[in-house]
């Protein structure tokens, strides 16, 4: 297209390395990699989850769909990298916007994930110089499926906790506890399980434990949960699902859990 930017792909032990140099001469300024995927393979997904180690620059994840063939166009979502640090990021499909020749086209509606047939990563931040981003994984994600599996896991964990309680002086904690006691128990359990995961370098697992604990309190407290507590949990889950950084998401949920515990300790 007349530009002078470059880009190459190299295989690494972790996955693929996309590196090159961005140049702005001749009205240039972008470098892109792209791969076709099987149409329909992302039909049940709510977004894209990627594991990347970058250079601190902002990149674009873009997808193309079979029912919209426009030159130099794609649905795009910007993501941030951390210099030489692996991060797991979630890009919900409802946050993607349609672009053509680098400009947003507002008249185009939301995309249908079932029609995605190509994915790619682009650098176009108008900052000349070398770049590199390593890609360990690209996959679709669905919070619906994760919620069901996490809820099953939490049920098993709570079952273990009840069995432990039956063999301890606190055996009646869960059996005869007030609703406030149960809220505190679930929160305490989540923290007991989540903190070691976070400290062991697994913030995504920690965030998952916290999220399902909050969701479970919603289910447990359909009739007993106060309006303020219900609003706190709904807001925490809604906002947390839009945080792409796993560490930030874990801390976001942890603050909500701490606030919930403080509000119910007065009633326990």
C-alpha positions in Angstrom: 0.0 0.0 0.0 3.1 2.3 -0.2 4.0 2.3 3.5 7.3 1.2 4.9 6.3 -0.6 8.1 7.4 -4.2 8.6 6.2 -7.2 10.5 7.2 -10.8 10.9 5.9 -13.9 12.8 8.3 -16.2 14.8 7.4 -19.3 16.7 8.4 -19.3 20.3 8.2 -21.8 23.2 5.0 -20.0 24.4 3.3 -19.4 21.0 3.9 -16.8 18.4 5.9 -13.6 18.4 4.7 -10.7 16.2 7.5 -8.1 15.8 8.6 -5.5 13.4 9.0 -1.8 12.9 6.4 0.9 12.5 7.1 3.8 10.1 5.0 6.8 9.2 6.5 7.7 5.8 4.2 7.7 2.7 1.1 8.1 5.0 1.9 4.6 6.4 1.8 3.5 10.0 0.4 0.1 10.6 1.5 -3.6 10.7 -0.9 -6.5 10.9 -1.1 -10.2 11.2 -4.2 -12.2 10.4 -5.5 -15.8 10.2 -8.7 -17.4 8.9 -10.8 -19.4 11.3 -13.7 -21.8 10.8 -16.9 -19.8 10.5 -19.2 -20.7 13.3 -16.5 -21.7 15.8 -17.2 -18.5 17.9 -20.9 -18.7 17.6 -21.4 -19.4 21.3 -18.8 -17.0 22.6 -19.4 -13.6 24.2 -15.9 -12.3 23.4 -12.3 -13.0 22.8 -9.8 -13.9 25.5 -6.1 -13.5 24.7 -2.9 -14.2 26.6 -0.2 -11.8 25.5 3.2 -10.4 26.6 3.9 -7.1 24.9 6.0 -4.0 25.0 3.6 -1.6 26.7 2.1 -0.4 23.5 -1.6 -0.4 22.5 -2.7 -3.0 19.9 -5.9 -3.7 18.1 -7.7 -7.0 18.0 -9.8 -7.2 14.9 -12.2 -9.7 13.4 -13.9 -10.0 10.0 -17.3 -11.5 9.2 -18.6 -13.3 6.2 -21.7 -11.1 5.7 -19.8 -7.8 5.5 -17.2 -7.5 2.8 -15.9 -4.0 2.8 -12.3 -3.1 1.7 -9.8 -2.6 4.5 -12.5 -3.1 7.2 -13.0 -5.1 10.4 -14.6 -5.0 13.8 -12.0 -3.7 16.2 -11.2 -3.6 19.9 -8.1 -1.9 21.4 -6.1 -3.7 24.1 -3.2 -2.6 26.2 0.0 -4.6 26.9 2.4 -4.4 29.8 6.1 -4.3 29.1 7.5 -7.9 29.2 4.6 -9.1 31.3 2.1 -11.8 30.5 -1.5 -10.6 30.8 -4.8 -12.3 30.2 -7.3 -10.0 28.6 -11.0 -10.3 27.7 -12.5 -8.4 24.8 -16.3 -8.6 24.8 -17.9 -8.6 21.4 -20.3 -5.8 22.3 -17.2 -3.5 22.7 -16.0 -4.1 19.2 -16.7 -1.3 16.7 -16.6 -1.5 12.9 -13.8 0.4 11.1 -12.8 0.9 7.5 -9.4 2.3 6.5 -8.8 3.0 10.2 -11.9 5.1 10.7 -15.0 4.1 12.7 -18.1 3.6 10.7 -21.1 4.2 12.9 -23.9 3.1 10.6 -22.9 -0.6 10.9 -24.6 -2.6 13.6 -23.2 -5.1 16.0 -21.6 -8.2 14.5 -22.8 -11.7 14.7 -20.0 -13.9 16.3 -21.3 -16.9 14.4 -20.2 -15.2 11.2 -16.6 -14.5 12.2 -14.2 -16.1 9.7 -10.9 -14.2 10.4 -9.0 -12.8 13.4 -6.0 -10.6 13.5 -3.8 -8.2 15.6 -2.8 -4.8 14.3 -0.4 -2.1 15.6 -1.4 1.4 14.5 -0.7 3.7 17.4 1.2 6.3 15.3 4.4 5.8 17.3 7.3 5.0 15.0 9.8 2.4 16.2 10.2 -1.3 16.8 7.6 -3.4 18.5 7.0 -6.9 19.7 4.1 -8.8 21.2 4.0 -12.5 22.0 0.8 -14.4 21.8 0.3 -17.5 23.9 -3.5 -18.0 23.4 -6.5 -16.7 21.5 -9.9 -18.2 22.3 -13.5 -17.4 22.6 -15.0 -17.2 26.1 -18.5 -17.4 27.5 -19.4 -16.2 31.0 -22.5 -18.4 30.9 -20.6 -21.6 30.7 -18.0 -20.4 33.2 -20.7 -19.4 35.7 -22.3 -22.9 35.6 -18.9 -24.7 36.0 -17.8 -22.3 38.7 -21.1 -22.7 40.6 -20.6 -26.5 40.5 -17.1 -26.1 41.8 -18.2 -23.8 44.6 -21.0 -26.3 45.5 -18.4 -29.0 45.9 -16.2 -26.7 48.0 -19.1 -25.8 50.2 -19.9 -29.5 50.6 -16.3 -30.1 51.8 -16.7 -27.2 54.2 -19.9 -28.6 55.6 -18.2 -32.0 56.1 -15.3 -30.3 57.9 -17.8 -28.4 60.0 -19.5 -31.7 61.1 -16.2 -32.9 62.5 -15.3 -29.7 64.3 -16.7 -27.6 67.3 -18.3 -25.3 64.6 -20.4 -28.1 63.2 -23.6 -26.1 63.4 -22.2 -23.0 61.6 -23.7 -23.9 58.3 -26.6 -26.0 59.5 -28.2 -23.5 61.9 -26.6 -20.2 60.8 -28.5 -17.1 60.2 -28.4 -15.6 56.7 -25.7 -13.1 57.8 -23.6 -15.9 59.1 -23.9 -17.7 55.8 -22.9 -14.6 53.8 -19.8 -14.2 56.0 -19.0 -17.9 55.7 -19.1 -17.8 51.9 -17.0 -14.6 51.8 -14.5 -16.1 54.2 -14.3 -19.3 52.2 -13.8 -17.3 48.9 -10.9 -15.4 50.5 -9.3 -18.5 52.0 -9.4 -20.1 48.6 -8.6 -17.0 46.5 -5.7 -15.4 48.3 -3.3 -18.4 47.9 -4.2 -18.5 44.1 -3.4 -14.8 43.7 -0.2 -15.1 45.6 0.8 -18.1 43.5 0.5 -16.0 40.3 -3.0 -17.1 39.4 -5.1 -13.9 39.5 -7.6 -15.2 36.9 -8.4 -18.2 39.1 -8.6 -16.0 42.2 -11.0 -13.6 40.4 -13.1 -16.6 39.3 -13.5 -17.8 42.9 -14.5 -14.3 44.1 -17.0 -13.8 41.2 -18.8 -17.1 41.8 -18.9 -16.4 45.5 -20.7 -13.1 44.9 -23.0 -14.8 42.4 -23.8 -17.6 44.9 -24.7 -15.1 47.6 -27.2 -13.7 45.1 -28.8 -17.1 44.7 -28.7 -18.0 48.4 -30.3 -14.7 49.4 -33.1 -14.2 47.0 -35.5 -13.4 49.9 -33.0 -12.3 52.6 -30.5 -10.1 50.8 -30.9 -6.4 51.4 -31.5 -4.0 48.5 -28.1 -2.3 49.1 -26.2 -5.6 49.2 -28.0 -6.8 46.1 -27.1 -3.6 44.3 -23.5 -3.8 45.5 -23.1 -7.4 44.1 -24.8 -6.7 40.8 -22.6 -3.6 40.3 -19.4 -5.5 41.3 -20.1 -8.4 38.8 -21.2 -6.0 36.0 -18.1 -3.8 36.3 -15.7 -6.7 37.0 -16.6 -8.5 33.8 -15.4 -5.4 31.8 -12.0 -5.4 33.5 -9.6 -7.1 31.2 -6.6 -7.3 33.6 -7.1 -10.4 35.9 -5.3 -8.8 38.9 -7.5 -5.7 38.7 -10.6 -7.9 38.4 -9.5 -9.9 41.5 -9.0 -6.8 43.6 -12.2 -5.3 42.3 -14.2 -8.4 43.5 -12.2 -8.6 46.8 -13.2 -5.0 47.7 -16.8 -5.9 47.0 -16.5 -9.0 49.2 -14.9 -7.0 52.0 -17.7 -4.4 51.8 -20.3 -7.1 52.0 -18.7 -8.7 55.0 -18.5 -5.4 56.8 -22.2 -4.7 56.2 -23.2 -8.2 57.5 -20.9 -8.6 60.5 -23.1 -6.2 62.5 -26.0 -8.7 62.0 -24.1 -11.9 62.5 
